């Protein structure tokens, strides 16, 4: 699956984790773990965004998850299969994004996710600068999934 600092984290990733939806598809508001507003996006999120509450990422926050499919309500918990893992760096730290779906990941979804995370990285870099930071934030490709099996 992966090598390097994120390999232990991903080796502990269950094939069908329990996911908590924090930002429903179409939402403009991204919240922190405590429920406070982190930022308001100028465009709606094209995916359900959430986390795996019991699995921490390199930054200490719960591991981020994108759930493909129809809009899900904020606060919903569900089990959904992992179909890929995106390699993302935020503020200089590993911040992988687990991609979950009840359907196999097709070419159109893969391309859409790559586009989304490239734009998301640009947005986060601007947000970090506005907040007085200049950290490394970028999309680095796939750790698992479309280019190398789970």
Beta strands, then each sheet from edge to edge (+ up, - down):
strand 1: 18-23
strand 2: 29-31
strand 3: 37-40
strand 4: 48-56
strand 5: 62-67
strand 6: 77-79
strand 7: 82-90
strand 8: 93-94
strand 9: 97-100
strand 10: 138-144
sheet 1: 6+ 1- 4+ 5- 9- 7+ 8-
sheet 2: 6+ 1- 4+ 5- 9- 7+ 10-
sheet 3: 2+ 3-
end
